C-alpha cells in the first residue's frame, strides 16, 4: 500500500457526538503530513457493532472505542494484547494487512504516561474513587507504579468484591471502603477519581492543606469542583484531557506507524476544542 493510498480510522461508541478523538487524531495527521488519512466518528452500540466490523475493508487501519464497546467487542476480535486482557477492556483495534482485528488498551499506559509527565513515577499508596470500567484500568496503571496498597471507595459490596478481584488478577493489594468514607481518600499521596460528573463535588471542601496528586479522569466540565479545590490548595492535578491525549498518542503511533506522535499539538487542539464548547 503506497503512501498516497487512502487510510481510514475512526472512534466508535454511543453516545459519540461529544468525543474529542477526531480533533486529536486529525491534528496529529496534519502535523505528521498524513494528508491521505481520515478519522471520523460513528454512533455504534452493542447491537450494531458486528455489522460495522463486517464492513471494514483494506482501507481501514484501526478503531478507537469508547463506551459501551470496550468489552462488547472482544468476542469479535482475532486476538487481544496482554494489557487489554488484564482488564478485559479494549479501546484500540488494529486491522492487520491480512484483515485480522487485534485489540489493545492504551488507557492503561496512557494513565501511566500522564502521571509521569507530572513527575509521578512511583507512589507508596493510592486511593481510587469509583469502581467502574475506568477504575479497573486505574488499578492496572497503579500496578505499574504503586509499591503499596490501593484503597478503593465504592458504593456497593458487589463493587467492592469486584475491585478486590481485579487487584488479585493484577497483582496489587486492593482494600475497599464504603463511599461514605471517601473523604478519607483525599489524604493519599495519589487519588484517582473515576466517577461521573458531579459525583465528587461533595468532597471538594475536604481537600487537605497539603494534598498530593489528584488524577481526575473527567475533561468536561473542567475543572471539576474537586480539581479546582485541589489546585487552590497547591496540589498537583492531572486531568481527563491529559489521559485522552496520552492514550491517543499511543493510538496514532500504532495505527500509522509514525512515532513519536505530536503530543503538544494534539493537546493544544483538544484545549481549543473544549474552549469552543
C-alpha positions as CSV (number, residue, x, y, z in Angstrom):
1,X,0.0,0.0,0.0
2,X,1.6,3.3,-1.1
3,X,1.8,6.4,1.0
4,X,-0.9,8.1,-1.0
5,X,-3.4,5.3,-0.6
6,X,-6.3,6.5,1.5
7,X,-6.2,5.2,5.1
8,X,-9.1,5.3,7.5
9,X,-9.6,5.3,11.2
10,X,-12.5,6.2,13.5
11,X,-13.9,6.2,17.0
12,X,-17.0,4.1,17.8
13,X,-19.3,4.4,20.7
14,X,-22.7,5.6,21.9
15,X,-23.2,8.4,22.6
16,X,-20.3,9.6,20.4
17,X,-21.1,13.2,19.4
18,X,-19.1,14.6,22.3
19,X,-15.9,12.7,21.5
20,X,-12.7,14.7,21.2
21,X,-10.9,11.8,19.5
22,X,-11.4,13.2,15.9
23,X,-9.9,16.5,17.0
24,X,-6.8,14.9,18.4
25,X,-6.2,12.4,15.7
26,X,-6.8,14.9,12.9
27,X,-4.4,17.3,14.5
28,X,-1.7,14.5,14.6
29,X,-2.3,13.6,10.9
30,X,-1.9,17.3,9.9
31,X,1.3,17.7,11.8
32,X,2.7,14.4,10.5
33,X,1.8,15.2,6.9
34,X,-0.6,12.3,6.6
35,X,-2.9,14.0,4.2
36,X,-4.2,10.7,2.9
37,X,-5.5,9.7,6.4
38,X,-9.0,10.4,7.7
39,X,-10.5,10.0,11.1
40,X,-14.3,10.0,11.8
41,X,-16.8,9.2,14.5
42,X,-19.6,6.7,14.3
43,X,-22.6,6.1,16.5
44,X,-22.3,2.4,17.2
45,X,-23.7,0.3,20.1
46,X,-23.6,-3.4,21.0
47,X,-26.5,-4.1,18.6
48,X,-24.8,-2.6,15.5
49,X,-21.1,-3.4,16.3
50,X,-20.8,-6.7,14.4
51,X,-22.4,-5.2,11.3
52,X,-20.0,-2.3,11.4
53,X,-17.0,-4.5,11.7
54,X,-18.1,-6.7,8.8
55,X,-18.0,-3.6,6.5
56,X,-14.3,-2.8,7.3
57,X,-12.2,-3.1,4.2
58,X,-8.5,-2.8,3.4
59,X,-8.5,1.0,3.7
60,X,-9.1,0.7,7.4
61,X,-6.1,1.0,9.8
62,X,-7.8,1.0,13.1
63,X,-10.5,2.0,15.5
64,X,-10.8,3.8,18.8
65,X,-13.5,2.5,21.2
66,X,-15.4,4.2,23.9
67,X,-18.4,3.1,26.0
68,X,-20.3,0.8,25.7
69,X,-18.0,-1.2,23.4
70,X,-14.7,-1.7,25.3
71,X,-15.8,-5.2,26.5
72,X,-18.5,-5.9,24.0
73,X,-16.1,-6.0,21.1
74,X,-13.8,-8.7,22.5
75,X,-15.7,-11.7,21.1
76,X,-15.4,-10.2,17.6
77,X,-11.7,-9.9,17.7
78,X,-9.0,-12.2,16.4
79,X,-6.8,-11.5,19.4
80,X,-6.1,-9.0,22.2
81,X,-2.9,-7.8,23.9
82,X,-1.9,-8.8,27.4
83,X,-2.6,-5.3,28.5
84,X,-6.2,-5.4,27.2
85,X,-6.7,-8.9,28.6
86,X,-5.5,-7.8,32.1
87,X,-8.7,-5.7,32.5
88,X,-10.9,-7.3,29.8
89,X,-11.2,-4.0,28.0
90,X,-10.2,-2.9,24.5
91,X,-10.1,0.8,23.5
92,X,-8.0,0.3,20.4
93,X,-8.4,-2.1,17.4
94,X,-5.7,-2.5,14.7
95,X,-6.6,-4.1,11.3
96,X,-3.6,-6.0,10.1
97,X,-2.6,-6.5,6.5
98,X,-4.3,-9.9,6.3
99,X,-7.6,-8.5,7.7
100,X,-7.2,-9.6,11.3
101,X,-8.6,-7.4,14.0
102,X,-6.4,-7.2,17.1
103,X,-7.4,-5.4,20.3
104,X,-5.2,-3.3,22.6
105,X,-5.7,-1.0,25.6
106,X,-3.9,2.4,25.5
107,X,-5.8,3.8,28.5
108,X,-3.5,1.9,30.9
109,X,-0.1,3.1,29.6
110,X,-1.8,6.5,28.8
111,X,-2.6,6.9,32.5
112,X,1.0,6.0,33.5
113,X,2.4,8.4,30.9
114,X,0.1,11.2,32.1
115,X,1.2,10.8,35.7
116,X,4.9,10.6,34.7
117,X,4.6,13.8,32.8
118,X,3.7,15.4,36.1
119,X,6.6,13.8,37.9
120,X,4.7,10.9,39.5
121,X,6.8,7.8,38.8
122,X,6.2,5.9,42.0
123,X,3.9,6.1,45.0
124,X,3.8,4.1,48.2
125,X,0.0,4.0,48.3
126,X,-3.0,5.4,46.4
127,X,-6.8,5.8,46.5
128,X,-9.3,5.2,43.8
129,X,-12.8,6.8,43.8
130,X,-15.3,4.6,42.0
131,X,-15.4,1.1,40.7
132,X,-16.5,1.1,37.0
133,X,-14.5,0.2,33.9
134,X,-12.2,3.1,34.2
135,X,-11.4,2.1,37.8
136,X,-10.1,-1.3,36.7
137,X,-7.8,0.5,34.2
138,X,-6.7,2.7,37.0
139,X,-5.8,-0.3,39.1
140,X,-3.8,-1.7,36.2
141,X,-1.9,1.5,35.9
142,X,-1.3,1.6,39.6
143,X,0.1,-1.9,39.4
144,X,3.0,-0.4,37.4
145,X,3.8,2.5,39.8
146,X,2.4,1.8,43.2
147,X,4.5,-0.1,45.7
148,X,1.9,-0.5,48.4
149,X,-1.8,-0.9,48.9
150,X,-4.6,0.8,47.0
151,X,-7.9,1.7,48.7
152,X,-11.0,1.8,46.5
153,X,-14.0,3.7,47.7
154,X,-17.2,2.1,46.3
155,X,-21.0,2.3,46.7
156,X,-21.9,-1.4,47.0
157,X,-20.4,-4.6,48.3
158,X,-20.7,-6.2,44.9
159,X,-18.4,-3.4,43.6
160,X,-16.1,-4.0,46.5
161,X,-15.8,-7.7,45.7
162,X,-15.2,-6.8,42.0
163,X,-12.4,-4.3,42.8
164,X,-10.6,-6.8,45.2
165,X,-10.9,-9.4,42.4
166,X,-9.2,-7.0,39.9
167,X,-6.5,-6.4,42.4
168,X,-5.8,-10.1,42.7
169,X,-5.6,-10.5,39.0
170,X,-3.4,-7.5,38.6
171,X,-1.0,-8.4,41.4
172,X,-1.8,-5.3,43.6
173,X,-3.3,-5.2,47.1
174,X,-6.7,-3.6,46.9
175,X,-8.6,-2.6,50.1
176,X,-12.1,-1.4,49.9
177,X,-14.1,1.2,51.9
178,X,-17.7,2.4,51.5
179,X,-18.3,5.6,49.6
180,X,-19.5,7.4,52.7
181,X,-15.9,7.4,53.9
182,X,-14.5,8.8,50.6
183,X,-13.2,12.0,52.3
184,X,-10.5,9.8,53.9
185,X,-9.1,9.2,50.4
186,X,-8.0,12.7,50.0
187,X,-5.0,12.3,52.3
188,X,-3.5,9.6,50.0
189,X,-0.4,10.6,48.0
190,X,-2.2,9.8,44.8
191,X,-6.0,10.0,44.3
192,X,-7.6,8.8,41.1
193,X,-11.2,9.9,40.6
194,X,-13.0,7.7,38.1
195,X,-16.6,8.7,38.8
196,X,-19.2,10.6,36.7
197,X,-19.5,14.4,36.7
198,X,-20.7,15.7,40.0
199,X,-20.0,12.6,42.0
200,X,-17.0,14.1,43.9
201,X,-18.3,17.6,44.3
202,X,-19.2,17.0,47.9
203,X,-15.6,16.1,48.6
204,X,-14.1,19.4,47.4
205,X,-14.4,21.1,50.8
206,X,-12.4,18.4,52.5
207,X,-9.1,18.7,50.5
208,X,-6.2,18.8,53.0
209,X,-3.8,21.7,53.4
210,X,-1.0,19.9,51.6
211,X,-2.6,17.5,49.1
212,X,-0.7,15.0,47.0
213,X,-1.6,14.4,43.4
214,X,-5.2,14.2,42.0
215,X,-5.9,12.4,38.7
216,X,-9.5,13.3,37.8
217,X,-10.4,11.4,34.6
218,X,-13.1,13.9,33.6
219,X,-12.4,16.6,31.0
220,X,-15.8,18.1,30.6
221,X,-16.9,20.1,32.6
222,X,-13.4,21.2,33.7
223,X,-12.2,21.8,36.2
224,X,-14.4,19.7,38.5
225,X,-15.1,21.2,41.9
226,X,-12.6,18.7,43.4
227,X,-9.9,19.6,40.9
228,X,-10.4,23.3,41.5
229,X,-10.2,22.9,45.2
230,X,-7.2,20.7,44.9
231,X,-5.3,23.2,42.7
232,X,-6.3,26.0,45.1
233,X,-4.5,24.1,47.9
234,X,-1.4,23.8,45.8
235,X,-1.8,20.1,44.9
236,X,-0.8,18.7,41.5
237,X,-3.7,17.9,39.2
238,X,-3.8,15.6,36.2
239,X,-7.0,15.9,34.2
240,X,-9.0,13.8,31.8
241,X,-7.7,15.7,28.8
242,X,-4.1,14.6,29.8
243,X,-5.3,11.0,29.8
244,X,-7.2,11.4,26.5
245,X,-4.2,12.9,24.8
246,X,-1.7,10.4,26.0
247,X,-3.8,7.4,25.1
248,X,-4.5,9.0,21.7
249,X,-0.7,9.4,21.1
250,X,-0.3,5.7,21.5
251,X,-3.2,5.0,19.2
252,X,-1.8,7.3,16.5
253,X,1.6,5.7,16.7
254,X,0.3,2.1,16.5
255,X,-2.2,2.9,13.7
256,X,0.0,5.0,11.5
257,X,3.5,3.6,12.3
258,X,4.7,7.2,12.8
259,X,6.4,7.9,16.1
260,X,6.6,10.0,18.1
261,X,3.1,11.4,17.7
262,X,2.9,15.2,18.3
263,X,1.6,15.2,21.9
264,X,1.8,19.0,22.3
265,X,0.0,19.7,19.1
266,X,-2.7,17.2,20.0
267,X,-3.2,18.7,23.5
268,X,-3.4,22.2,22.1
269,X,-6.1,21.1,19.6
270,X,-8.1,19.4,22.4
271,X,-7.8,22.5,24.6
272,X,-9.1,24.7,21.7
273,X,-12.0,22.4,21.1
274,X,-13.0,22.4,24.7
275,X,-12.9,26.2,24.9
276,X,-15.2,26.4,21.9
277,X,-17.9,24.3,23.6
